[in-house]
Amino acid sequence: MMRNVDWIGWLATAVFLVSYFTGQPQSLRRVQGVAAGLWAVYGALIHSLPVIVANILVASVAVGSSFRKTRPSVSPP
């Protein structure tokens, strides 16, 4: 039987899968950050500190890295 909060975990899974269909690396990281945020909410609802902490870290890195300016690739001389 599915618990009432399980739909958040399923939604997080769906959002994570959608991230692979984004066209830009920045979009992929932002969508994955949203998915990790949903997983953190799910972790809070099920009282799982490892799920909360891990996904807050992942969401922070994913979203934060999506705003970094990329350096143009330089080919060796």
N, CA and C atoms as a LAMMPS dump frame, in Angstrom:
ITEM: TIMESTEP
0
ITEM: NUMBER OF ATOMS
231
ITEM: BOX BOUNDS ff ff ff
-5.0000000000000000e+02 5.0000000000000000e+02
-5.0000000000000000e+02 5.0000000000000000e+02
-5.0000000000000000e+02 5.0000000000000000e+02
ITEM: ATOMS id mol type element x y z
1 1 1 N 0.842 -1.176 0
2 1 2 C 0 0 0
3 1 3 C 0.892 1.246 0
4 2 1 N 0.527 2.213 -0.81
5 2 2 C 1.315 3.439 -0.936
6 2 3 C 0.913 4.43 0.16
7 3 1 N 1.948 4.999 0.793
8 3 2 C 1.682 6.032 1.794
9 3 3 C 1.299 7.33 1.101
10 4 1 N 0.657 8.223 1.817
11 4 2 C 0.222 9.497 1.251
12 4 3 C 1.386 10.338 0.722
13 5 1 N 2.567 10.21 1.321
14 5 2 C 3.703 11.035 0.896
15 5 3 C 4.491 10.413 -0.249
16 6 1 N 4.207 9.169 -0.583
17 6 2 C 4.972 8.499 -1.642
18 6 3 C 4.86 9.198 -2.989
19 7 1 N 3.761 9.89 -3.243
20 7 2 C 3.597 10.571 -4.527
21 7 3 C 4.692 11.611 -4.732
22 8 1 N 5.221 12.185 -3.646
23 8 2 C 6.305 13.165 -3.789
24 8 3 C 7.575 12.475 -4.297
25 9 1 N 7.848 11.294 -3.804
26 9 2 C 8.993 10.525 -4.298
27 9 3 C 8.835 10.155 -5.766
28 10 1 N 7.625 9.774 -6.15
29 10 2 C 7.376 9.449 -7.556
30 10 3 C 7.489 10.685 -8.438
31 11 1 N 7.007 11.81 -7.934
32 11 2 C 7.139 13.063 -8.683
33 11 3 C 8.609 13.439 -8.847
34 12 1 N 9.386 13.288 -7.778
35 12 2 C 10.824 13.572 -7.846
36 12 3 C 11.499 12.682 -8.889
37 13 1 N 11.115 11.425 -8.934
38 13 2 C 11.663 10.504 -9.927
39 13 3 C 11.317 10.961 -11.338
40 14 1 N 10.072 11.353 -11.547
41 14 2 C 9.641 11.814 -12.873
42 14 3 C 10.393 13.081 -13.288
43 15 1 N 10.557 14.023 -12.368
44 15 2 C 11.272 15.265 -12.683
45 15 3 C 12.725 14.948 -13.018
46 16 1 N 13.338 14.05 -12.269
47 16 2 C 14.719 13.654 -12.556
48 16 3 C 14.836 13.051 -13.947
49 17 1 N 13.91 12.196 -14.323
50 17 2 C 13.935 11.593 -15.659
51 17 3 C 13.751 12.645 -16.748
52 18 1 N 12.887 13.604 -16.521
53 18 2 C 12.654 14.68 -17.497
54 18 3 C 13.933 15.47 -17.742
55 19 1 N 14.784 15.575 -16.727
56 19 2 C 16.016 16.368 -16.871
57 19 3 C 16.887 15.867 -18.025
58 20 1 N 16.799 14.584 -18.335
59 20 2 C 17.615 14.031 -19.42
60 20 3 C 17.121 14.431 -20.811
61 21 1 N 15.97 15.043 -20.875
62 21 2 C 15.43 15.501 -22.148
63 21 3 C 15.616 17 -22.362
64 22 1 N 16.341 17.644 -21.454
65 22 2 C 16.615 19.072 -21.619
66 22 3 C 17.748 19.241 -22.62
67 23 1 N 17.77 20.381 -23.289
68 23 2 C 18.751 20.599 -24.344
69 23 3 C 20.062 21.219 -23.889
70 24 1 N 20.054 21.877 -22.769
71 24 2 C 21.242 22.596 -22.309
72 24 3 C 21.732 22.023 -20.986
73 25 1 N 23.055 22 -20.774
74 25 2 C 23.585 21.51 -19.493
75 25 3 C 23.051 22.296 -18.288
76 26 1 N 22.877 23.606 -18.46
77 26 2 C 22.371 24.409 -17.341
78 26 3 C 20.945 23.982 -16.993
79 27 1 N 20.141 23.726 -17.998
80 27 2 C 18.76 23.287 -17.756
81 27 3 C 18.737 21.925 -17.072
82 28 1 N 19.595 21.022 -17.516
83 28 2 C 19.673 19.698 -16.907
84 28 3 C 19.967 19.824 -15.427
85 29 1 N 20.954 20.648 -15.068
86 29 2 C 21.315 20.792 -13.652
87 29 3 C 20.206 21.456 -12.847
88 30 1 N 19.532 22.423 -13.427
89 30 2 C 18.444 23.094 -12.697
90 30 3 C 17.278 22.149 -12.463
91 31 1 N 16.922 21.385 -13.474
92 31 2 C 15.818 20.43 -13.313
93 31 3 C 16.21 19.351 -12.31
94 32 1 N 17.455 18.879 -12.372
95 32 2 C 17.898 17.893 -11.394
96 32 3 C 17.934 18.493 -9.991
97 33 1 N 18.239 19.792 -9.893
98 33 2 C 18.189 20.466 -8.594
99 33 3 C 16.784 20.492 -8.027
100 34 1 N 15.81 20.74 -8.891
101 34 2 C 14.406 20.717 -8.453
102 34 3 C 14.032 19.307 -7.991
103 35 1 N 14.45 18.306 -8.744
104 35 2 C 14.153 16.919 -8.364
105 35 3 C 14.775 16.592 -7.008
106 36 1 N 16.021 17.007 -6.808
107 36 2 C 16.675 16.754 -5.521
108 36 3 C 15.954 17.5 -4.399
109 37 1 N 15.458 18.685 -4.698
110 37 2 C 14.677 19.418 -3.7
111 37 3 C 13.416 18.661 -3.311
112 38 1 N 12.767 18.075 -4.305
113 38 2 C 11.582 17.257 -4.019
114 38 3 C 11.945 16.034 -3.182
115 39 1 N 13.094 15.424 -3.491
116 39 2 C 13.54 14.288 -2.688
117 39 3 C 13.825 14.712 -1.253
118 40 1 N 14.361 15.925 -1.069
119 40 2 C 14.616 16.427 0.282
120 40 3 C 13.3 16.613 1.039
121 41 1 N 12.286 17.141 0.362
122 41 2 C 10.961 17.295 0.979
123 41 3 C 10.417 15.919 1.361
124 42 1 N 10.551 14.974 0.463
125 42 2 C 10.106 13.607 0.746
126 42 3 C 10.846 13.062 1.971
127 43 1 N 12.159 13.278 2.017
128 43 2 C 12.945 12.829 3.164
129 43 3 C 12.463 13.443 4.465
130 44 1 N 12.103 14.726 4.41
131 44 2 C 11.59 15.384 5.61
132 44 3 C 10.268 14.766 6.051
133 45 1 N 9.419 14.466 5.083
134 45 2 C 8.108 13.895 5.419
135 45 3 C 8.202 12.487 5.988
136 46 1 N 9.228 11.743 5.575
137 46 2 C 9.391 10.389 6.112
138 46 3 C 10.408 10.352 7.254
139 47 1 N 10.885 11.527 7.662
140 47 2 C 11.81 11.658 8.793
141 47 3 C 13.115 10.897 8.563
142 48 1 N 13.707 11.102 7.371
143 48 2 C 14.963 10.435 7.033
144 48 3 C 16.058 11.48 6.824
145 49 1 N 16.864 11.675 7.856
146 49 2 C 17.923 12.687 7.791
147 49 3 C 18.921 12.434 6.653
148 50 1 N 19.348 11.199 6.395
149 50 2 C 20.273 10.988 5.265
150 50 3 C 19.681 11.423 3.921
151 51 1 N 18.402 11.155 3.706
152 51 2 C 17.752 11.549 2.449
153 51 3 C 17.685 13.072 2.361
154 52 1 N 17.371 13.717 3.46
155 52 2 C 17.28 15.18 3.489
156 52 3 C 18.637 15.802 3.18
157 53 1 N 19.656 15.416 3.939
158 53 2 C 20.979 16.029 3.796
159 53 3 C 21.566 15.764 2.418
160 54 1 N 21.523 14.522 1.976
161 54 2 C 22.104 14.177 0.672
162 54 3 C 21.462 14.986 -0.442
163 55 1 N 20.159 15.129 -0.41
164 55 2 C 19.482 15.811 -1.502
165 55 3 C 19.566 17.325 -1.413
166 56 1 N 19.696 17.874 -0.22
167 56 2 C 19.962 19.311 -0.112
168 56 3 C 21.335 19.613 -0.698
169 57 1 N 22.313 18.763 -0.414
170 57 2 C 23.657 18.952 -0.99
171 57 3 C 23.617 18.841 -2.508
172 58 1 N 22.945 17.816 -3.021
173 58 2 C 22.856 17.625 -4.469
174 58 3 C 22.126 18.797 -5.123
175 59 1 N 21.025 19.227 -4.534
176 59 2 C 20.264 20.349 -5.101
177 59 3 C 21.112 21.616 -5.116
178 60 1 N 21.835 21.869 -4.044
179 60 2 C 22.674 23.069 -3.963
180 60 3 C 23.764 23.073 -5.023
181 61 1 N 24.433 21.945 -5.17
182 61 2 C 25.509 21.86 -6.162
183 61 3 C 24.94 21.929 -7.579
184 62 1 N 23.849 21.237 -7.818
185 62 2 C 23.257 21.225 -9.159
186 62 3 C 22.809 22.623 -9.576
187 63 1 N 22.058 23.276 -8.723
188 63 2 C 21.559 24.61 -9.073
189 63 3 C 22.701 25.619 -9.092
190 64 1 N 23.568 25.567 -8.1
191 64 2 C 24.706 26.495 -8.059
192 64 3 C 25.597 26.374 -9.277
193 65 1 N 25.886 25.154 -9.688
194 65 2 C 26.764 24.963 -10.85
195 65 3 C 26.084 25.372 -12.144
196 66 1 N 24.771 25.432 -12.153
197 66 2 C 24.066 25.83 -13.37
198 66 3 C 24.216 27.321 -13.658
199 67 1 N 24.639 28.09 -12.666
200 67 2 C 24.814 29.524 -12.851
201 67 3 C 26.26 29.921 -13.101
202 68 1 N 27.183 28.955 -13.022
203 68 2 C 28.588 29.255 -13.318
204 68 3 C 28.757 29.554 -14.786
205 69 1 N 29.606 30.5 -15.054
206 69 2 C 29.925 30.779 -16.457
207 69 3 C 30.878 29.701 -16.935
208 70 1 N 30.601 29.2 -18.105
209 70 2 C 31.482 28.174 -18.667
210 70 3 C 32.608 28.861 -19.41
211 71 1 N 33.752 28.292 -19.301
212 71 2 C 34.908 28.818 -20.017
213 71 3 C 34.946 28.197 -21.403
214 72 1 N 35.311 28.989 -22.392
215 72 2 C 35.426 28.388 -23.718
216 72 3 C 36.542 27.347 -23.724
217 73 1 N 36.297 26.258 -24.39
218 73 2 C 37.323 25.215 -24.429
219 73 3 C 38.461 25.694 -25.341
220 74 1 N 39.65 25.411 -24.868
221 74 2 C 40.844 25.808 -25.583
222 74 3 C 41.534 24.549 -26.075
223 75 1 N 41.802 24.515 -27.364
224 75 2 C 42.498 23.341 -27.885
225 75 3 C 43.999 23.548 -27.703
226 76 1 N 44.706 22.479 -27.476
227 76 2 C 46.17 22.585 -27.283
228 76 3 C 46.832 23.113 -28.557
229 77 1 N 47.91 23.87 -28.386
230 77 2 C 48.589 24.416 -29.578
231 77 3 C 49.242 23.372 -30.436
